[in-house]
Amino acid sequence: MEKKTAAVIIAAAALISSVVVSQFYADCTLQLRAVGVLAACLILWISEALPISISSLLIISLLPFLELMDFVDVISNFGVNTALFIMASSGITIALSTGAVPKCLTNFLMKKCGGHPIMLVIGVSVTVALFSAFVSSLATCALFTALIVSALKSSGIKPGQTNLGKALMLTVPACAGIGGFMSPAGTPANILVIDILAQQGIEVTFLKWCAVGFTVGVPTVLLFALTVILVFRPEKNTEPITYSEVRFSSKDVATLVIVIAVIAGWVLTSFCTVINTTMVAVIGLGVMFLPPFRLLDMPKFSRGVNWDLVLAMGSVSILMTAVSNTGLLSDISGALFSNITTLSPLLVMMIISLVISVLRAFIPTTTAVIALFAPMLISISETTGLSVSALLMTASFWAATALLLIHTEPIYLISYKEGYFREADLLRVGVVPSLVLSAAATAGIYYLTLMTGLQA
């Protein structure tokens, strides 16, 4: 509690100091205040002294006082599209995750790969990533962690006894995160990036994002899984891994049909401009409430929605706009990158990607990552001519792909509490893939955005 109190005091001091100092520099008053806003946000988000939504709302409420944005602009820049998508997709996630579909997938993996530890680790990694591409990463991780831990314990595989449990408990959260990058529905950060690119005049359809996301994401999943296998060498259990049989109910069938229809609708948005992904998600959510199905009710929906994330994502665009309008980030990017025109665009992107991947380890949640990096990346694009879509999608990739520290990424804490792995284990399997991906994934994103026309 004392650390969180100290973080709040330091954040307040940074903001107040910037206001005081700005009074003596009339030519850069707003820029100095923007520095204070960024510093305060960074301190509060990293320390998690307050919920990220409360931190964001607290800061944006001060923007009119700091003369960075008037109140009308604050309201008009609230990310309604992103917030609505989070609410709608959360409802769909709740209905799907509480049914039999995930259990059936886990049973299938245990039945087919239970006697082959390497195949089991790879199978779990790919399954979790594909599931997470269309369902919340956090929900996916929590769900598959519970199911796999249950199967492991029932088979006598307890924490600290074998490397198989360690390997599985590391791949579940990591691949749930990676899967979040694969489609626009995977994580709210993707929708936020799509909205930002739309403001830059670049339309990113559902299929175009998936073309980049799956092409980069699947090899990333396999790279991490193979790294885990090579480092920990999971052994074959002496007893077969058991699992409990489960049957589909009529509600499970209805849920699966609606989810497939929603995904089909998302694909259709690539060809029909009348609808968008948020509209499709809201319609799918509404159908789940209809009397013939009754897959959701309001109390269940309200408990399952991450309201902290909804408010945070809505306020992120306000902070981005306010800070960017001061010209602070343009000046910084100009000073840092004006002399790199002799380097190849891809090499510059790899350097930027490496920096983001390291800093990502200290920034909690995908929301904060995009909020902090998006304005800077837009300014870098304007200064250097680099593709803004490639830069922002790289940031979104690292927002989802956190492979270094567990305490700034909630998905790792879910499996960490089961006791199968230690903090150092994630570093052992995360450092090399992160270095490789800084080059390989960045190159993939760069060329794929070029091939799909997203660099126009």
N, C-alpha and C positions, 0 to 999 in steps of 0.2 A: 504493500500500500504506500509506503514511504517513497519508493522509486517512482510510482505513478504520480504522486503529488509533486515530486521534484520535476518530473517531465512537464507537467502542466505549468508549473512556475517558470521553467526555462522557456517554454513555448510562448507564454505571455510576455516574458522579458524580451524575447527576440522580436516580437511584434511591436511592443511599445518602443523599444530602442530604434527600430526602423522608422517609426513615426516621428520620434524626437529628432533623429539625425536628418531626416528628410526636410525638416524646417529650415535647415541651413544650406540646402542645395536646391535652389528653385528650378534649375535646369533638368534635374533628374528626380524630382520629388516622388512621382508615381512609381518610378522604377525601384527606388529604395523601399517604398512601401510594399511593392510586389515581392521584393527579397524577404521582407518580414513575413509576409503571408506564406510564401513557400517554405521558409524555415520553420514556422509554427506548424504547418501541415505535416512536414517531414518528421518533426519531433513527436507530434501526437500520434501519427500513424505508426511509426516504428516502435514507439514505446507502448502503444495500445493502452495509453492511460485512460482514454475514453473510447467508447465504441466508434468505429470509423465514421458512421453516419452522423453521430453527434458532433464529432470533431469537424466534419465537413460543413454541417449546418451552422455550427457556431462561427466558423470562419466566414462563410458567405453572408451571414447576418451583419458582419462588420464591414463588408465591402462598400456600402453606401457611405458609411462614416469615414472610411479611408479614401473616399472619392475615386475608387477604382472602377465602380460600376453603380449606376443608379438603381433604385429599387425596381422600377418597371423592367429594366433589362435583366435583373436577377431572376424575376419571375418568368420572363419569356424564354430564358436560356435553360430553365430546368428541363432535364432530359426525360420528357414524358414517354417518348417511344421506348427508350431503354428500360425505364421503370416498369412500364406496362408489360414488356416482354418478360422481364424477370418474374413478375407476379403470375403471368399466364403459364410460363414454362415450369414454374415451381409447382403449380397445381397438377400439371401433367406428370411431373416427376413423382409427386406424392401418390397419385393413383397407380402409377406403374411400379414403383418401388415397394408398395405394400401388398402387391399381388404375388402370383406364383411364377411370373416370368424369370426374375433373377434366380430364384431357387432352382428352376428347371435348368437354367444355364450352368449353374454350379454343379448340379447333379450330373449333367452330361460330361463336364470336364473331369470330375472325380471318377466317373465310370470309365471313360476312355483313356485318361492319362494318369490315374491314381498310382499305377505301378511303374510309371516312367517319370521320375522327378524333373528331368530337363524339359520334357514335353509338357508337364504340368505347369511349370513356371512360365513357359512360352505361351501356352494356351490361356492361362489366367491373365497374363499381360495383355494379349491381344483382345480377349473377350471384354475385360474391364475397360480398355481404351475405346473399343467400338461402342459399348454401352454408354460410356461417358460422353461420347460425341453428341448424343442427343438428350442426355439426362444430366442433371447437375453433378459436377465432379465430386462435391462434398457428399451428396446423397449416395452416389455410386460407391465411393470409398467406404462410407459407413455400412452400406448394405453388404457389399462383398467381403468386407473385413469380418462382419458378424457371421456370415455364412461359412467362410473358410475357416475361421477360428473354431466354430462349432464342429466342423468336419475333422479338423486336426486334433482337437481335444478328445473327441469320441474315438479317435484311432490311437490314442496314447501319445500323441506328439505334443509335448508340453514346452513352454518357453525355456530356452537354454539347453535343450536336449539334442536337437538336430539343426542342421543348417537349412533344411527344407522349409521349416516354419519361418526362419529369418528371411529367406529368399522371397517367399510368398508375401509376407507382411511388408516388405519393402517395395515389391513390384505393384501391389494393389494401389497404394496412394500415388506413386510416381506415374503409373500408367493412367490412372484416373485423371491426373492433372494433364498429362500429354494429350489424352483423348479430348479434353476440353477445347483444344485448339483446332480440332479437325473439322468442325462445322460451326456455323454462326450460332447454333443453339447450344454448343458445348459449354460456353461460359459467357456471362454478361459482358466481359471485356471485349469479346468479338463484336457484339452488337454495337458497343460504344465506338469501336474503331470504324465500323461500317458507317455509323452516323457521322463521324468526324470526316471520313473520306468523302461522304456525300456533300458535306459543306465545302470540300475542296474541289468539287465538280467531278468526282470519280465514283461511278456506280459499281458497287460490288454485289453481284447477285449471289444467291444461295449456292448455286452450282459452281461459280467461279471460286468462292471461298473454299468449298469442299475440294475442288481440284487442287488447290494449293495445300489445304490442311491435311487431307488424307495422303497425298504424295509425300509430304514431309513428315507427317505424324507417324505413319506405320513404320518406316525405317527407324525412327527415333525410339519407338516402343521396343522394336527388336534389338536395337543397339543397347538399350538399358537392360533388357532381360538377359542378353548374352553376357553383359558385364557382370551382372549379379551372379550368373551361373559360373563364370570363370573365377570370380573372387571367392565365392562361398562354397561352390561345388556341392549342391544339395544332394544328399544321399537317398537311396531307396529305403523306405520304411519297412521294417520287418513285418508289420501287420498291414493288411490292405486298408486304405482310407475308406471309411464308411460314409454313408450319406442317407438321408431319410427321403423316401419317395414322396412326391407331391403331385397332385392332380389339378388340372385346370378347372375352374368353375366358370359359370356363364359370365360372371363379372370380369374374370380374367380375359376371356375371349373378347368381350366388349371393349375392355381397356386396350388390348392389343390392336384391335381393329381401328379404334380412334387414333391411337398413337401412329399407326402406319398411315392413316389418312392425313394426319397433321404433317408427317414427314413428306408425304407426296405433295401436300399443299405448299410446303416450303420449297420443294423442287420446282413446282409450278410457278412460283414467284419469279423465277429466272426468265420466264417466257411471257408472263402476264403482269404488266406494270400496274394494273388496277389494284392488285392485292400486294401485301408485303408480309414478311415473316411474323411481325407482331400481330397483325390482323388474323392470320391463320392460327396462331397460338391462342389468342383470345377466343376465337370461335370454337377451337377444340376444347378449351377449358369450359366454355358454356355448355357444350354438349354433354360433358361429364356430369353436370349438375341436373340434367333433364330427368324427369320422373321415370321414364322407361329404363334408365341406366342407374341413376343414383350412385355413381361411383365416388362422388365427393359430396360433402356437406360443408356449410360455412365454418363451423367450429374446427373441423379437421383441416380445412384449407387455411384458416387463419393461423393455426398452430404451426403448420408446415412451411409457410412462406417466410423467407429470411427478410424481415422488414428492415433490418439494419442495412442489408445490401441494397434493397430497393431505394431507400433514402440516400444512401451514399452514391449510388450510380446516377441518381437524378441530379445530385448537386455537383458532380464532378465536372460536367461541361461548363457550369457557371465559373468555377475556379479557373479552368483552363482558359476560358474567354477573357476573364478579367486580367489575368497575369499576362496573357499573350498580347492584349491590346496596349499594354504599356511599352512594348518594344524591347523589354528587358531581354527576352530569350533570343530575339533576332540579333541584338548587339553581342550577346555572349557567343552565339553560334558563329557569328561573323569573325569574332576575335580568335576563336579556336580553330575554325575550319577554312578560313579564307586562303590559307597557304597550302592546302592539300590538293589543289587542282591537278598537280602533276601525278598523283596516285590514281590508280584505276578505281572506278566507282565501287566495284565489288570488294576491293581491299579495304576501302574506307568503311563500307558497310560491315565488314567482318570485325574491324576494330571497334566500331560502335556496338555491335552485337556482343562482343566480349565484355565490354564495359557494362552493358545492361545486364548480362547474365550474372556478373559478380555482384552488382548493386541489388539485383533482384533478391539475393539471399537475405538481405536485411530489410526488405520492404514487405509488409504483410498484405496479403490478398491481391487478387488481380486488379481490383478497382484502383488501388493506390498506385500500382505500377503504371497503368495507362494515364492516370491523372498527372503523375509526375513527369513522365517522359514524352507524352504526345505533343505538348506545345513546343518543347525543345526540338523534337524530331521534325516538326513542321518547319521550324525556323532553319534547321540544318538543311532541309530539302530546298528551301528558298535560297539559301546561301551557296550551296554546292551544286544544285541541280540534280541531286540524287532523287530517286523515286520515292515520293512520300508514301505510296501504298506499300512498297517493299519495307520501308523503315517502320511504319506503324504495324504491319503484320509481323515483323520481327519482334517488336515490343510485345505484341499479343502472344507470340510463341513463347517468349520467356516468362510472360505473366502466368501462363499455364504450366510451363516446364520448369519447376523449381526442384533442383536436384542436389542442393548443398546443405542447407540447415533446416531443421524441423520446426523450430519454435516460431518462425515467421510464416509458416504455411500450415493452416489448420488441418489439411487432409492427412499430413503425416502424424499429427498428434492422435488421430483416431486409432491408427494401428499401433502407434508407439506405446500407448497405454496398456496394450495386451502383453507387453514384456518380451516380445520375440527378438527385438533388435535394440541396439544402443545408438546414441547420437552419432558416434564416430563411424558406425557402419554405413550410414547414409553418405558421409564424406568419402569413404573408401570406394563406393560405387558411383559417386556423383561427379567427382572432379574430372576424370578423364572424359566421360560422355559430354560434359559441359564444354570442355575445350574443343572436342571434335565437332560438336554441334555449332559452336560459334563460327566455324568455317563452313561445315557441310550444310547445316540447316539454312544458314544465311544465304549460301549460294543457291540452294534449292528455291527458297522464297524469292530471291532476286530474279532468277530466270523464269520461274513459273508465273510471277506477276507480269513479266514481259510477254510470255507466250499467251497468257489469257487476256491480254489487253488492259491490264490494270495499271500500267504505267503511263497510259495516255493522259 
